[in-house]
Amino acid sequence: MAVASYDGIKINNLFHEYVAGKPILKGIDIDIDEPGIIAIIGPSGTGKSTLLRCINRLNDPTSGEILFEGEDLTKLKGQELRKQRRHIGMVFQEYNLVERLTVIENVLSGRLDT
């Protein structure tokens, strides 16, 4: 039985601006080379959600690289991007949750293959 390798997530010099000239993310560098649970913590308004939205490409970075399993997510479009998103999970903050569903149902609904 073969064990899948893990190439991790590497973010190089990531910038994101909602308004030109006013970056929310400024030169972020992250290297996660071991599988596990990672926490991103900080005060409200410091870019935590923006960082996660850039990783899953709900927001397009202004510049920089996001390498996931060796592939630069910032260069993907269409079907290739959807294919990689199947390997990236995100639980949205409360306004995106479906009230009539349980927590586990909300989490698993992100696994639907769209």
All heavy atoms as an XYZ file, in Angstrom:
889
protein
N       0.847     -1.183      0.000
C       0.000      0.000      0.000
C       0.891      1.245      0.000
O       1.744      1.407      0.851
C      -0.893     -0.014      1.240
C      -1.691      1.251      1.415
S      -2.599      1.237      2.963
C      -4.230      1.186      2.317
N       0.694      2.107     -0.963
C       1.482      3.337     -1.070
C       0.899      4.426     -0.184
O      -0.313      4.552     -0.055
C       1.515      3.803     -2.521
N       1.765      5.185      0.414
C       1.347      6.316      1.235
C       1.563      7.583      0.423
O       2.641      7.798     -0.136
C       2.162      6.378      2.554
C       1.786      7.601      3.354
C       1.965      5.111      3.354
N       0.530      8.419      0.348
C       0.641      9.663     -0.420
C       1.634     10.600      0.258
O       1.681     10.704      1.474
C      -0.731     10.331     -0.527
N       2.429     11.280     -0.552
C       3.373     12.248      0.007
C       2.646     13.552      0.295
O       1.567     13.812     -0.229
C       4.523     12.484     -0.961
O       4.042     13.113     -2.131
N       3.251     14.371      1.127
C       2.675     15.665      1.463
C       3.706     16.732      1.164
O       4.763     16.784      1.781
C       2.278     15.706      2.946
C       1.705     17.028      3.370
C       0.403     17.362      3.051
C       2.475     17.961      4.055
C      -0.131     18.585      3.412
C       1.949     19.188      4.428
C       0.640     19.486      4.107
O       0.112     20.699      4.467
N       3.429     17.560      0.173
C       4.343     18.634     -0.192
C       4.003     19.936      0.514
O       4.741     20.897      0.415
C       4.337     18.859     -1.710
C       4.968     17.700     -2.462
O       5.843     17.032     -1.882
O       4.577     17.463     -3.605
N       2.866     19.970      1.199
C       2.526     21.109      2.034
C       1.996     22.323      1.309
O       1.635     22.296      0.143
N       1.978     23.406      2.074
C       1.533     24.715      1.600
C       2.680     25.688      1.819
O       3.243     25.764      2.911
C       0.291     25.195      2.367
C      -0.877     24.236      2.159
C      -0.099     26.612      1.948
C      -2.065     24.517      3.046
N       3.010     26.407      0.780
C       4.059     27.416      0.887
C       3.523     28.696      0.261
O       3.080     28.684     -0.889
C       5.325     26.952      0.181
C       6.502     27.886      0.377
C       7.779     27.244     -0.155
C       8.966     28.141     -0.018
N       9.481     28.276      1.316
N       3.549     29.769      1.020
C       3.085     31.071      0.547
C       4.287     31.997      0.503
O       5.023     32.112      1.482
C       1.985     31.628      1.469
C       0.785     30.678      1.451
C       1.582     33.034      1.048
C      -0.301     31.026      2.431
N       4.494     32.610     -0.652
C       5.654     33.472     -0.865
C       5.218     34.890     -1.221
O       4.561     35.091     -2.247
C       6.530     32.930     -2.004
C       7.082     31.564     -1.702
O       7.607     31.328     -0.622
N       6.958     30.658     -2.642
N       5.572     35.842     -0.356
C       5.412     37.269     -0.637
C       3.995     37.623     -1.098
O       3.810     38.315     -2.093
C       6.451     37.720     -1.669
C       6.714     39.204     -1.595
O       6.603     39.821     -0.539
N       7.071     39.793     -2.718
N       3.001     37.134     -0.361
C       1.598     37.323     -0.729
C       1.106     38.714     -0.345
O       1.270     39.151      0.792
C       0.729     36.266     -0.049
C      -0.737     36.260     -0.448
C      -0.891     35.760     -1.882
C      -1.533     35.385      0.497
N       0.509     39.389     -1.309
C      -0.138     40.682     -1.097
C      -1.581     40.579     -1.566
O      -1.870     39.897     -2.554
C       0.548     41.788     -1.919
C       1.829     42.288     -1.327
C       2.998     41.568     -1.467
C       1.868     43.487     -0.637
C       4.191     42.021     -0.931
C       3.059     43.946     -0.097
C       4.220     43.218     -0.244
N      -2.473     41.259     -0.869
C      -3.857     41.382     -1.335
C      -4.369     42.769     -0.994
O      -4.231     43.231      0.136
C      -4.773     40.342     -0.714
C      -6.181     40.465     -1.212
N      -6.547     40.115     -2.492
C      -7.291     40.944     -0.631
C      -7.832     40.355     -2.661
N      -8.297     40.871     -1.533
N      -4.959     43.408     -1.998
C      -5.544     44.742     -1.833
C      -6.992     44.702     -2.283
O      -7.293     44.219     -3.373
C      -4.808     45.777     -2.692
C      -3.353     45.939     -2.371
C      -2.628     46.870     -3.342
O      -3.161     47.118     -4.449
O      -1.542     47.334     -2.985
N      -7.896     45.200     -1.441
C      -9.273     45.427     -1.877
C      -9.337     46.780     -2.578
O     -10.088     46.971     -3.519
C     -10.242     45.408     -0.700
C     -10.437     44.034     -0.092
C      -9.906     43.713      1.144
C     -11.159     43.056     -0.769
C     -10.089     42.449      1.700
C     -11.342     41.796     -0.229
C     -10.809     41.502      1.012
O     -10.983     40.252      1.552
N      -8.536     47.731     -2.087
C      -8.435     49.066     -2.660
C      -6.977     49.268     -3.071
O      -6.071     49.042     -2.263
C      -8.847     50.149     -1.625
C      -8.667     51.547     -2.187
C     -10.281     49.927     -1.149
N      -6.761     49.697     -4.313
C      -5.396     49.878     -4.819
C      -4.596     50.792     -3.897
O      -5.063     51.848     -3.482
C      -5.432     50.454     -6.232
N      -3.386     50.336     -3.558
C      -2.497     51.118     -2.710
C      -2.718     50.946     -1.221
O      -1.994     51.517     -0.410
N      -3.717     50.136     -0.830
C      -3.999     49.896      0.592
C      -4.046     48.387      0.848
O      -5.120     47.799      0.961
C      -5.318     50.550      0.999
C      -5.291     52.053      0.891
C      -6.577     52.653      1.410
C      -6.492     54.172      1.328
N      -7.690     54.794      1.898
N      -2.876     47.751      0.935
C      -2.859     46.289      1.105
C      -3.382     45.842      2.469
O      -3.103     46.466      3.489
C      -1.387     45.931      0.939
C      -0.638     47.181      1.234
C      -1.538     48.318      0.870
N      -4.145     44.773      2.428
C      -4.606     44.098      3.652
C      -3.545     43.071      4.059
O      -3.186     42.958      5.220
C      -5.957     43.397      3.407
C      -7.024     44.390      2.981
C      -6.379     42.600      4.637
C      -7.349     45.459      3.995
N      -3.064     42.315      3.091
C      -1.969     41.371      3.315
C      -0.719     41.961      2.684
O      -0.742     42.400      1.530
C      -2.283     40.015      2.669
C      -3.567     39.328      3.130
C      -3.775     38.035      2.349
C      -3.544     39.068      4.619
N       0.370     41.969      3.444
C       1.598     42.639      2.996
C       2.790     41.693      3.113
O       3.348     41.526      4.192
C       1.871     43.875      3.847
C       0.747     44.874      3.878
C       1.013     45.974      4.895
C      -0.231     46.797      5.122
N      -0.068     47.731      6.226
N       3.154     41.062      2.028
C       4.360     40.236      2.008
C       4.313     39.030      2.922
O       5.288     38.721      3.597
N       3.197     38.306      2.929
C       3.034     37.144      3.812
C       3.860     35.970      3.287
O       3.782     35.621      2.113
C       1.541     36.733      3.895
C       0.670     37.894      4.386
C       1.366     35.475      4.747
C       0.950     38.346      5.787
N       4.645     35.371      4.177
C       5.418     34.162      3.879
C       5.051     33.098      4.906
O       5.153     33.343      6.114
C       6.925     34.428      3.973
C       7.421     35.368      2.900
O       7.106     35.136      1.723
O       8.131     36.333      3.243
N       4.617     31.939      4.419
C       4.241     30.822      5.294
C       4.762     29.544      4.655
O       4.659     29.360      3.444
C       2.704     30.722      5.471
C       2.149     31.984      6.135
C       2.323     29.480      6.262
C       0.639     32.034      6.192
N       5.291     28.642      5.483
C       5.751     27.346      4.996
C       5.247     26.277      5.955
O       5.719     26.179      7.082
C       7.279     27.335      4.905
C       7.818     26.123      4.157
O       7.015     25.240      3.777
O       9.037     26.064      3.959
N       4.266     25.508      5.503
C       3.691     24.417      6.301
C       4.092     23.127      5.607
O       3.520     22.758      4.587
C       2.158     24.542      6.403
C       1.775     25.890      6.999
C       1.589     23.377      7.215
C       0.305     26.232      6.890
N       5.101     22.452      6.159
C       5.615     21.269      5.481
C       5.214     19.952      6.136
O       5.611     18.891      5.674
C       7.137     21.350      5.329
C       7.862     21.478      6.666
O       7.196     21.489      7.711
O       9.100     21.575      6.643
N       4.420     20.014      7.184
C       3.939     18.806      7.848
C       2.417     18.840      7.907
O       1.834     19.883      8.180
C       4.476     18.729      9.282
C       5.984     18.608      9.388
C       6.489     17.235      9.016
O       5.746     16.253      9.189
O       7.625     17.157      8.531
N       1.742     17.718      7.650
C       0.281     17.708      7.787
C      -0.109     17.885      9.249
O       0.634     17.505     10.157
C      -0.121     16.331      7.270
C       1.108     15.500      7.312
C       2.289     16.421      7.252
N      -1.239     18.501      9.482
C      -1.713     18.698     10.843
C      -2.735     19.807     10.906
O      -3.262     20.253      9.895
N      -2.994     20.264     12.102
C      -3.953     21.338     12.341
C      -3.177     22.620     12.574
O      -2.262     22.659     13.397
C      -4.854     21.014     13.550
C      -5.676     19.750     13.254
C      -5.753     22.200     13.880
C      -6.457     19.230     14.435
N      -3.540     23.658     11.850
C      -2.879     24.955     11.946
C      -3.914     25.979     12.386
O      -5.028     25.989     11.867
C      -2.298     25.384     10.573
C      -1.367     24.328     10.003
C      -1.640     26.749     10.658
C      -0.143     24.044     10.820
N      -3.550     26.841     13.304
C      -4.435     27.929     13.741
C      -3.866     29.257     13.275
O      -2.666     29.501     13.366
C      -4.563     27.927     15.264
N      -4.739     30.099     12.758
C      -4.372     31.463     12.387
C      -5.148     32.364     13.327
O      -6.381     32.411     13.267
C      -4.716     31.767     10.914
C      -3.974     30.788     10.012
C      -4.375     33.207     10.571
C      -4.391     30.849      8.570
N      -4.434     33.039     14.223
C      -5.104     33.845     15.235
C      -4.647     35.296     15.164
O      -3.561     35.582     14.669
C      -4.865     33.277     16.656
C      -3.365     33.231     16.976
C      -5.463     31.887     16.789
C      -3.062     32.855     18.403
N      -5.494     36.175     15.627
C      -5.164     37.591     15.653
C      -6.426     38.410     15.835
O      -7.541     37.900     15.716
N      -6.252     39.692     16.109
C      -7.413     40.565     16.324
C      -8.279     40.695     15.068
O      -7.813     40.459     13.941
C      -6.783     41.922     16.665
C      -5.373     41.631     17.038
C      -4.991     40.379     16.309
N      -9.503     41.092     15.258
C     -10.417     41.342     14.165
C      -9.835     42.385     13.212
O      -9.247     43.373     13.645
C     -11.750     41.834     14.733
O     -12.660     42.093     13.700
N      -9.987     42.136     11.926
C      -9.542     43.097     10.928
C      -8.087     43.006     10.522
O      -7.583     43.876      9.825
N      -7.390     41.946     10.931
C      -5.962     41.841     10.609
C      -5.675     41.005      9.362
O      -4.518     40.813      9.014
C      -5.165     41.260     11.802
O      -5.716     39.988     12.164
C      -5.201     42.211     12.988
N      -6.718     40.481      8.699
C      -6.519     39.778      7.437
C      -6.571     38.267      7.501
O      -6.228     37.606      6.520
N      -7.007     37.690      8.619
C      -7.057     36.227      8.733
C      -7.982     35.622      7.681
O      -7.597     34.715      6.950
C      -7.520     35.812     10.137
C      -6.630     36.295     11.260
C      -7.178     35.907     12.620
C      -8.574     36.427     12.910
N      -8.699     37.880     13.009
N      -9.200     36.118      7.603
C     -10.158     35.595      6.619
C      -9.707     35.900      5.199
O      -9.872     35.074      4.298
C     -11.551     36.176      6.859
O     -12.066     35.714      8.084
N      -9.121     37.050      4.989
C      -8.611     37.399      3.658
C      -7.529     36.419      3.242
O      -7.491     35.964      2.091
C      -8.084     38.847      3.646
O      -9.155     39.728      3.979
C      -7.517     39.217      2.288
N      -6.637     36.057      4.159
C      -5.601     35.076      3.865
C      -6.223     33.746      3.449
O      -5.850     33.167      2.431
C      -4.685     34.873      5.080
C      -3.657     33.752      4.959
C      -2.692     34.020      3.803
C      -2.908     33.582      6.268
N      -7.200     33.263      4.221
C      -7.848     31.988      3.894
C      -8.578     32.069      2.560
O      -8.554     31.131      1.766
C      -8.806     31.584      5.005
C      -8.132     31.233      6.333
C      -9.178     30.996      7.409
C      -7.240     30.025      6.182
N      -9.231     33.196      2.297
C      -9.939     33.378      1.030
C      -8.962     33.445     -0.149
O      -9.309     33.043     -1.251
C     -10.833     34.607      1.099
C     -12.012     34.422      2.066
C     -12.835     35.693      2.199
N     -13.538     36.013      0.973
C     -14.710     35.482      0.615
N     -15.304     34.598      1.396
N     -15.280     35.837     -0.524
N      -7.761     33.919      0.078
C      -6.740     33.905     -0.982
C      -6.248     32.479     -1.219
O      -6.046     32.080     -2.370
C      -5.561     34.807     -0.616
S      -5.891     36.566     -0.820
N      -6.063     31.722     -0.141
C      -5.583     30.345     -0.288
C      -6.567     29.520     -1.108
O      -6.168     28.774     -2.000
C      -5.316     29.697      1.086
C      -4.101     30.354      1.750
C      -5.103     28.181      0.940
C      -3.884     29.954      3.196
N      -7.870     29.662     -0.839
C      -8.838     28.876     -1.614
C      -9.312     29.606     -2.868
O     -10.168     29.122     -3.581
C     -10.006     28.413     -0.755
C     -10.878     29.536     -0.263
O     -10.904     30.630     -0.825
N     -11.610     29.285      0.795
N      -8.728     30.779     -3.131
C      -8.950     31.583     -4.328
C     -10.363     32.128     -4.449
O     -10.822     32.425     -5.550
C      -8.576     30.801     -5.584
C      -7.084     30.542     -5.767
C      -6.333     31.751     -6.247
N      -6.951     32.393     -7.387
C      -6.879     31.954     -8.643
N      -6.173     30.873     -8.921
N      -7.479     32.591     -9.604
N     -11.049     32.307     -3.325
C     -12.281     33.092     -3.360
C     -11.924     34.556     -3.570
O     -12.712     35.324     -4.111
C     -13.096     32.905     -2.079
C     -13.690     31.513     -1.905
C     -14.374     31.395     -0.544
C     -14.658     31.186     -3.024
N     -10.738     34.943     -3.117
C     -10.134     36.254     -3.424
C      -8.871     35.979     -4.223
O      -8.086     35.104     -3.857
C      -9.727     37.002     -2.152
C     -10.900     37.545     -1.373
O     -12.038     37.412     -1.759
N     -10.605     38.152     -0.250
N      -8.668     36.714     -5.288
C      -7.434     36.587     -6.050
C      -6.371     37.468     -5.416
O      -6.600     38.665     -5.211
C      -7.634     37.009     -7.507
C      -8.463     35.997     -8.279
O      -8.360     34.795     -7.968
O      -9.196     36.411     -9.184
N      -5.216     36.913     -5.091
C      -4.135     37.734     -4.543
C      -3.711     38.816     -5.530
O      -3.783     38.616     -6.745
C      -2.999     36.737     -4.322
C      -3.633     35.388     -4.322
C      -4.836     35.504     -5.199
N      -3.264     39.945     -5.006
C      -2.725     41.005     -5.849
C      -1.387     40.561     -6.431
O      -1.101     40.800     -7.602
C      -2.567     42.303     -5.035
O      -3.845     42.624     -4.463
C      -2.101     43.448     -5.890
N      -0.576     39.902     -5.601
C       0.695     39.344     -6.068
C       1.163     38.285     -5.078
O       0.648     38.180     -3.971
C       1.760     40.439     -6.227
O       2.046     41.032     -4.980
N       2.144     37.515     -5.501
C       2.702     36.458     -4.655
C       2.340     35.081     -5.172
O       1.661     34.929     -6.193
N       2.823     34.069     -4.464
C       2.592     32.666     -4.823
C       1.917     31.944     -3.675
O       2.225     32.191     -2.514
C       3.912     31.924     -5.047
C       4.693     32.271     -6.252
C       5.934     31.387     -6.336
O       6.640     31.217     -5.308
O       6.176     30.875     -7.427
N       1.034     31.016     -4.033
C       0.452     30.087     -3.063
C       0.665     28.692     -3.636
O      -0.033     28.280     -4.564
C      -1.040     30.357     -2.833
C      -1.257     31.786     -2.351
C      -1.615     29.340     -1.841
C      -2.699     32.231     -2.354
N       1.654     27.991     -3.108
C       1.976     26.650     -3.594
C       1.283     25.625     -2.710
O       1.479     25.597     -1.498
C       3.484     26.425     -3.577
C       4.307     27.417     -4.395
C       5.791     27.200     -4.152
C       3.968     27.316     -5.867
N       0.455     24.799     -3.320
C      -0.248     23.727     -2.622
C       0.102     22.434     -3.325
O      -0.157     22.281     -4.512
C      -1.763     23.969     -2.648
C      -2.564     22.878     -2.012
C      -2.512     22.679     -0.644
C      -3.352     22.049     -2.777
C      -3.246     21.667     -0.045
C      -4.091     21.035     -2.195
C      -4.047     20.838     -0.825
N       0.757     21.532     -2.589
C       1.219     20.275     -3.167
C       2.076     20.540     -4.409
O       1.994     19.822     -5.404
C       0.031     19.377     -3.498
C      -0.774     18.954     -2.282
C      -0.050     17.942     -1.416
O       0.521     16.986     -1.957
O      -0.042     18.111     -0.187
N       2.866     21.619     -4.364
C       3.796     21.939     -5.436
C       3.216     22.721     -6.602
O       3.936     23.089     -7.516
N       1.915     22.996     -6.594
C       1.273     23.713     -7.698
C       0.885     25.116     -7.249
O       0.323     25.297     -6.170
C       0.035     22.952     -8.170
C      -0.595     23.529     -9.406
C      -1.553     22.561    -10.066
O      -2.081     21.662     -9.391
O      -1.774     22.708    -11.270
N       1.172     26.117     -8.079
C       0.859     27.504     -7.742
C      -0.621     27.772     -7.997
O      -1.064     27.867     -9.150
C       1.729     28.462     -8.553
C       1.590     29.909     -8.109
O       0.728     30.212     -7.248
O       2.350     30.749     -8.624
N      -1.387     27.895     -6.911
C      -2.824     28.115     -7.026
C      -3.169     29.446     -7.674
O      -4.243     29.592     -8.255
C      -3.481     28.052     -5.638
C      -3.351     26.735     -4.876
C      -4.058     26.828     -3.533
C      -3.893     25.572     -5.691
N      -2.269     30.414     -7.604
C      -2.571     31.733     -8.166
C      -2.635     31.700     -9.690
O      -3.184     32.614    -10.306
C      -1.540     32.796     -7.728
O      -0.256     32.466     -8.263
C      -1.471     32.906     -6.220
N      -2.115     30.659    -10.294
C      -2.098     30.553    -11.755
C      -3.239     29.699    -12.307
O      -3.428     29.617    -13.521
C      -0.764     30.005    -12.221
C       0.399     30.937    -11.904
C       1.671     30.446    -12.521
C       2.876     31.317    -12.348
N       2.840     32.457    -11.528
N      -4.015     29.067    -11.422
C      -5.066     28.155    -11.876
C      -6.355     28.890    -12.195
O      -6.698     29.890    -11.564
C      -5.341     27.099    -10.809
C      -4.179     26.203    -10.412
C      -4.617     25.212     -9.351
C      -3.610     25.489    -11.618
N      -7.089     28.341    -13.176
C      -8.395     28.875    -13.557
C      -9.317     27.716    -13.899
O      -8.867     26.605    -14.167
C      -8.270     29.784    -14.777
C      -7.473     31.033    -14.532
C      -7.425     31.872    -15.799
C      -6.478     32.948    -15.709
N      -6.383     34.119    -15.418
N     -10.598     27.992    -13.894
C     -11.591     27.030    -14.377
C     -11.526     25.670    -13.717
O     -11.468     25.540    -12.502
N     -11.512     24.641    -14.560
C     -11.565     23.256    -14.090
C     -10.372     22.896    -13.201
O     -10.526     22.191    -12.204
C     -11.636     22.309    -15.284
C     -11.796     20.859    -14.888
C     -11.942     19.947    -16.102
O     -11.879     20.389    -17.244
N     -12.144     18.681    -15.844
N      -9.174     23.391    -13.538
C      -7.991     23.089    -12.729
C      -8.120     23.675    -11.324
O      -7.735     23.047    -10.340
C      -6.727     23.597    -13.412
C      -6.335     22.793    -14.623
C      -6.058     21.327    -14.293
O      -5.352     21.058    -13.305
O      -6.559     20.460    -15.025
N      -8.659     24.874    -11.210
C      -8.872     25.487     -9.901
C      -9.923     24.709     -9.117
O      -9.730     24.414     -7.937
C      -9.285     26.954    -10.055
C      -9.595     27.701     -8.766
C      -8.414     27.667     -7.802
C     -10.010     29.134     -9.082
N     -11.026     24.339     -9.766
C     -12.069     23.558     -9.081
C     -11.514     22.227     -8.590
O     -11.839     21.769     -7.491
C     -13.264     23.352    -10.004
C     -14.101     24.601    -10.180
C     -15.411     24.337    -10.906
N     -15.242     23.804    -12.239
C     -15.000     24.541    -13.324
N     -14.908     25.850    -13.223
N     -14.860     23.967    -14.511
N     -10.648     21.612     -9.383
C     -10.036     20.332     -9.000
C      -9.211     20.489     -7.724
O      -9.306     19.673     -6.807
C      -9.159     19.823    -10.146
C      -8.486     18.516     -9.882
C      -7.640     18.109    -11.071
C      -6.798     16.904    -10.752
N      -5.873     16.575    -11.846
N      -8.410     21.543     -7.633
C      -7.587     21.757     -6.431
C      -8.451     22.140     -5.231
O      -8.147     21.767     -4.106
C      -6.530     22.824     -6.675
C      -5.335     22.330     -7.435
C      -4.554     21.255     -6.681
O      -4.906     20.796     -5.602
N      -3.467     20.837     -7.276
N      -9.522     22.895     -5.454
C     -10.402     23.284     -4.341
C     -11.018     22.084     -3.646
O     -11.408     22.170     -2.491
C     -11.509     24.211     -4.842
C     -11.061     25.632     -5.019
C     -12.229     26.477     -5.433
N     -11.857     27.871     -5.533
C     -12.451     28.729     -6.342
N     -13.445     28.330     -7.132
N     -12.067     29.980     -6.375
N     -11.115     20.966     -4.341
C     -11.664     19.751     -3.717
C     -10.791     19.256     -2.570
O     -11.210     18.451     -1.764
C     -11.811     18.653     -4.763
C     -12.877     18.956     -5.776
C     -12.993     17.853     -6.805
N     -13.899     18.285     -7.847
C     -13.712     18.044     -9.138
N     -12.688     17.343     -9.550
N     -14.572     18.485    -10.022
N      -9.546     19.741     -2.520
C      -8.603     19.322     -1.482
C      -8.410     20.392     -0.408
O      -7.553     20.241      0.460
C      -7.248     18.987     -2.118
C      -7.347     17.930     -3.169
N      -7.501     16.599     -2.869
C      -7.354     18.028     -4.516
C      -7.587     15.913     -3.996
N      -7.506     16.756     -5.005
N      -9.173     21.477     -0.498
C      -9.041     22.587      0.442
C     -10.385     22.803      1.107
O     -11.379     23.062      0.440
C      -8.609     23.888     -0.285
C      -7.279     23.676     -1.011
C      -8.523     25.046      0.698
C      -6.903     24.812     -1.941
N     -10.423     22.674      2.431
C     -11.670     22.873      3.162
C     -11.691     24.211      3.870
O     -10.655     24.735      4.278
N     -12.876     24.785      3.973
C     -13.035     26.045      4.693
C     -14.437     26.077      5.282
O     -15.416     25.821      4.581
C     -12.839     27.238      3.761
C     -12.997     28.571      4.451
S     -12.516     29.897      3.326
C     -12.904     31.309      4.337
N     -14.527     26.367      6.567
C     -15.816     26.560      7.215
C     -16.029     28.062      7.313
O     -15.237     28.771      7.932
C     -15.856     25.914      8.620
C     -17.188     26.175      9.286
C     -15.572     24.427      8.513
N     -17.077     28.544      6.679
C     -17.331     29.973      6.646
C     -17.839     30.479      7.985
O     -18.350     29.722      8.804
C     -18.357     30.296      5.550
C     -17.805     30.109      4.178
C     -17.990     28.917      3.503
C     -17.080     31.118      3.572
C     -17.466     28.735      2.237
C     -16.550     30.943      2.306
C     -16.757     29.746      1.637
N     -17.702     31.776      8.170
C     -18.241     32.404      9.361
C     -19.761     32.374      9.287
O     -20.338     32.136      8.240
C     -17.692     33.815      9.503
C     -16.193     33.795      9.723
C     -15.591     35.180      9.814
O     -16.251     36.131     10.148
N     -14.306     35.269      9.501
N     -20.425     32.651     10.381
C     -21.847     32.365     10.563
C     -22.777     32.832      9.456
O     -23.765     32.184      9.179
C     -22.331     32.903     11.901
C     -22.335     34.415     11.987
C     -22.813     34.884     13.324
O     -22.042     34.809     14.283
O     -23.969     35.331     13.394
N     -22.521     33.937      8.781
C     -23.473     34.407      7.788
C     -23.571     33.495      6.570
O     -24.512     33.573      5.804
C     -23.172     35.852      7.351
C     -21.888     36.020      6.572
C     -21.864     35.904      5.192
C     -20.695     36.298      7.231
C     -20.694     36.052      4.483
C     -19.520     36.457      6.518
C     -19.531     36.337      5.153
O     -18.368     36.488      4.467
N     -22.625     32.605      6.394
C     -22.671     31.676      5.268
C     -23.170     30.292      5.665
O     -23.217     29.412      4.827
C     -21.288     31.535      4.633
C     -20.907     32.734      3.803
O     -21.736     33.590      3.534
N     -19.669     32.805      3.408
N     -23.508     30.084      6.914
C     -23.987     28.786      7.357
C     -25.489     28.665      7.106
O     -26.217     29.653      7.121
C     -23.687     28.572      8.839
C     -22.198     28.598      9.213
C     -22.032     28.415     10.709
C     -21.431     27.537      8.460
N     -25.947     27.445      6.882
C     -27.370     27.180      6.688
C     -27.955     26.840      8.052
O     -27.572     25.843      8.667
C     -27.585     26.026      5.687
C     -29.063     25.741      5.494
C     -26.908     26.351      4.359
N     -28.862     27.689      8.539
C     -29.375     27.558      9.912
C     -30.046     26.223     10.191
O     -29.934     25.687     11.284
C     -30.343     28.699     10.224
C     -29.647     30.022     10.422
C     -30.606     31.121     10.858
O     -31.590     30.811     11.567
O     -30.353     32.271     10.490
N     -30.763     25.678      9.215
C     -31.511     24.445      9.475
C     -30.622     23.202      9.505
O     -31.065     22.122      9.847
C     -32.638     24.284      8.463
C     -32.177     23.982      7.066
C     -33.361     23.792      6.099
N     -32.912     23.405      4.804
C     -32.456     24.221      3.865
N     -32.394     25.515      4.102
N     -32.066     23.766      2.698
N     -29.349     23.347      9.122
C     -28.425     22.219      9.127
C     -27.622     22.189     10.420
O     -27.366     23.218     11.023
C     -27.457     22.313      7.938
C     -28.063     22.284      6.535
C     -26.963     22.383      5.483
C     -28.900     21.042      6.312
N     -27.202     20.999     10.793
C     -26.322     20.857     11.951
C     -24.928     21.345     11.583
O     -24.620     21.574     10.403
C     -26.227     19.382     12.390
O     -25.573     18.655     11.351
C     -27.595     18.795     12.691
N     -24.064     21.461     12.579
C     -22.682     21.869     12.324
C     -22.023     20.908     11.348
O     -21.414     21.323     10.353
C     -21.874     21.939     13.643
C     -20.405     22.158     13.369
C     -22.428     23.031     14.543
N     -22.142     19.612     11.598
C     -21.490     18.630     10.728
C     -22.060     18.683      9.314
O     -21.327     18.557      8.326
C     -21.537     17.195     11.310
C     -20.598     16.262     10.546
C     -22.932     16.641     11.325
C     -19.148     16.562     10.723
N     -23.371     18.912      9.176
C     -23.962     19.017      7.835
C     -23.430     20.254      7.102
O     -23.171     20.203      5.899
C     -25.492     19.065      7.926
C     -26.103     17.733      8.338
C     -27.582     17.834      8.680
O     -28.016     18.891      9.200
O     -28.295     16.848      8.429
N     -23.261     21.368      7.817
C     -22.690     22.569      7.205
C     -21.258     22.307      6.753
O     -20.869     22.703      5.656
C     -22.715     23.745      8.184
C     -23.957     24.590      8.043
O     -24.096     25.337      7.091
N     -24.865     24.453      9.003
N     -20.479     21.640      7.588
C     -19.087     21.347      7.236
C     -19.030     20.411      6.031
O     -18.289     20.660      5.080
C     -18.322     20.742      8.429
C     -16.956     20.230      8.009
C     -18.191     21.766      9.544
N     -19.830     19.355      6.039
C     -19.790     18.388      4.958
C     -20.360     18.925      3.653
O     -20.001     18.450      2.580
C     -20.535     17.113      5.363
C     -19.839     16.304      6.466
C     -20.727     15.126      6.884
C     -18.465     15.837      6.022
N     -21.216     19.942      3.714
C     -21.784     20.479      2.475
C     -20.699     21.098      1.600
O     -20.835     21.167      0.390
C     -22.885     21.505      2.761
O     -22.344     22.663      3.345
N     -19.594     21.500      2.190
C     -18.465     22.007      1.425
C     -17.779     20.940      0.600
O     -17.020     21.233     -0.309
N     -18.048     19.683      0.905
C     -17.438     18.567      0.171
C     -18.230     18.210     -1.076
O     -17.851     17.323     -1.827
C     -17.348     17.335      1.076
C     -16.407     17.498      2.244
C     -14.975     17.467      1.831
N     -14.658     16.154      1.260
C     -13.633     15.938      0.485
N     -12.829     16.897      0.149
N     -13.399     14.735      0.008
N     -19.352     18.883     -1.333
C     -20.123     18.593     -2.541
C     -19.279     18.891     -3.758
O     -18.612     19.913     -3.831
C     -21.415     19.432     -2.575
C     -22.421     19.144     -1.463
C     -23.596     20.110     -1.567
C     -22.915     17.709     -1.547
N     -19.301     18.020     -4.706
C     -18.468     18.155     -5.906
C     -19.202     19.008     -6.923
O     -20.074     18.537     -7.624
C     -18.175     16.769     -6.461
C     -17.112     16.797     -7.534
O     -16.462     17.840     -7.694
O     -16.927     15.748     -8.177
N     -18.830     20.314     -6.975
C     -19.507     21.221     -7.920
C     -18.625     21.546     -9.083
O     -17.451     21.431     -9.059
C     -19.892     22.530     -7.214
O     -18.723     23.111     -6.662
C     -20.904     22.277     -6.149
